[in-house]
Amino acid sequence: MKNIIALITLLFITQTTFSQHRIELKIKGLRDSTLYLVHHYEDTFLSQDTAKVDASGLAVFQGKKKLPLGFYVVAMGRSRIFDLVINDQNFSIETDTADYSNHLKIKGSVEASLFQDFVVQANAKAQKLRGANATQKQAIYAEIEQFQKDYVQKNGGTFTSNILRAGVDIDVPPLPVKPTLQDTIAQSNYYFKHYWDNVNLGDDRMLRTPFIGKRMDTYLQNISYFEPDTINQIANAIIGKTPFKSDLRKYVVGKFAQKFIAPEIMGREGVYIYVAEKYIINEPESGWDTSSIRRNKDYVMKMKPVLIGSKISNMDMTDTLDIYTPLFGVKANYTLLMIYDPECHHCQETTKKLLDEFPKLEAKGVKIYMACGTRDKKKWLNFVRDFKTQKFINVFDSYTMTDFANKFNTTVYPNIFLLDKDKKILANKKLDVEQYLKMISQEEDKNKKVKK
């Protein structure tokens, strides 16, 4: 008898140890099929488990790892059968092929049952839309929206309420009939301040819902026009709402880093450096792997020396006569530094454009410092001769003293910088000549105001 009890106990422990999740589905009318358990991640679905439906309609999602909690879909092939909230690792479901969603019965999971109750009631209200006219439809939509808000309030604190609340748009105060500029600014500020009000960023499960990815992308695109210091403050506020060491925190940090490591708007690279240093490099205990930390350290080290407003590093180069011609020795109101590869097609095309429009730049006191970034001196001299760049300052790293990769963040050619008279960086990317001229005019206007 003792041996039998011991065996039963061992089997129970073994099943508990090796079956970290078990979701049993009984589907009337379905047999010999394959079901997939997938969850939302940004705009895609990630499959977490697969189950075979036997001849009796039974399928079991079962595995040795716990399922990430979140909003899931049970699918068959490319067809979405029903939605499911997973907040528990062991529960059972019954339904039938007549109406997968509305006939769903759940045992063993309060959250899954709570969400299913909402679906059934919302679907019942949506049935009224059939045959309704435009006015009636508007009233029905308002009824469903109000029901959703009431359900959220009634079940506050649950994962289901967090999901449903995230689907409700924030109420932005309308503009007056004749809005002023201040009215528009105030409305815009309200929108940015309250954008995340309905999304519980303190709930790590929200990462696996449809309400984070697109919302984050839209928000980052809109705030990218702000000044770096303002964006940094926003980053602190949003990241600060996420749980420490959570997947959601790493996701939000990663989105900020990804958006600003190569920003569309010049000068926003500092946001990446700020976020990477504060939340990845100096916060390793938050769960970042050593590879991510090392990679971001490398990026930050390379990007810091070429931030707008920084004084660029000197270049100890020689000219075509092998005379020492350092970058800091160039006396000019502005210097256009171009690091290039003589065999690079884009470099050749850029050089032709600069030659054509050099008179415009020269009129503004610009000198062009053409630094060969490769080690083949013969190809460099041929480039100078073939493209007739003698009106520029042509230099070569004869003594291998210039670290193009780490000091000038040169990963692709051409790499171009616009510098002021003190060799501070005004632009750190390739632009059209007209854009450089516009920047020079803006810089001159700013200097005039400072003098006044």
Steps between C-alpha positions, in 0.01 A plus 500: 500500500782738591669425168182586307460831687865580437456423130191722474684780680798462265274514193330813633833673569630397158192638322519826698871538426491427131164656412530868583193584294196291405195639325241241403255573219189298422347616171178338389486441126876528440735209443838410353621861479795705623455801727752775572528713812644838402533835672519856373837669472493838327330436163572128489405178674756275669415133530547356849355152468334250265236238578344217297123455515417132529195314370297595809571874465756512781819708475754584768754782499768369731865577557797505736516880506252748635312699238572875495185665635304714259230523235494191280323366194413137438540447125452221252716548192462867413153523659446670834265283708471699823689740725623398840654670802770287658572587859512142630701199390241228560133521400248347262279625216190361334335633183358386169537572130154660481635813672852468641502833682148537640476136615832510682493363857810530717585327827798573722587855391328807641664740252418288195138467617476873568620588151267242343204648689577838346530352149161329524323812625671728249417263213135494608487878484677501162228273357268801511706658220345266247229685313555821699507836323784752535344677800427174676851370434649810655291445813599130515870581467463751784324235709781247441765760583323593823460132590875454450579796725260374769647149482850642544394700804310209653797264464782743571835347588455193281698421187173492306419857604851609395448345155157656450606839630793509257251477215329822604631823347587786732255791503683805365328833573366638170628823351277808513318608185772753421817350652809705566857373478500468880186286483667264252818479710296432813309220328823350368661513845195333654519222241867424566457523877201265513585270208572203729221561751297199389797262470622343823876499445541351845353171375766290325225290337402799284808436286318202351191691389416699183524832685873569542686467168313738268429742784868518592610549138250782446597671823874482434453637149305799635738585784807467277447865400553615859836614634723220638469614863121489475507153343730381779249622760220319317710182484558515877128546565391209280777256594444589865145360476619155394589227755871464572657190341188444287479412131282808450771727643763350271261535207431872565871574555577312180243698301647833612852377420398366161319820403784736584815302424467611136235776520328657203550841660862598543614567854274248673779241536557634850169346605631154412820564696302622802262201500771243427728624777228538762283195435730244334868565572456630856205277585628145428304360795179573305557186297704605196736232373872570480491503119240782492691702759829458315343590164338816639823602671670475161230708328508769770881519490492558124207743495600729786797667324285604202193642673382837374655773714809292582844602384614244246826310548806617314633318194877466463508471121737591217424656162603388149852643558524303824484825702337478844150647460290439814128570514547748783746692283225598255412869543146553379162627616365153421659170404326222314678179601445205267641157587483282192613191313646579154325192355160577655241593235302720741822680596577568135151635432511718813839637395363600158212689663733677741725607212200638309364696795822591674478869397184534715677346798819695443301825502393413856859440611485121477809287438469132413732255676502177297637222723568163341377235743676205337866392494579481128699815424521436125120478466468821702740691274320366192170621645636852557633508144199344327236707681709817500446579869804730525279789617428294812740407780593142406653297781611144576573314825863431409609397849184311606424745779127557439235267647221554248268236651509598868582872492279590203242217505581413140308183417395597146639735237480787448489628856452879500509767771441874491724677753510859624818705533581332834445156345178441690255275320201674341389202290603136526342348193499534124269780380441690178714809447189717531432350842856577610458857377175532692669374817783749452250785463322388818831483683592848383163638613547337839848647536369847413236473773764392750718800413206738537 
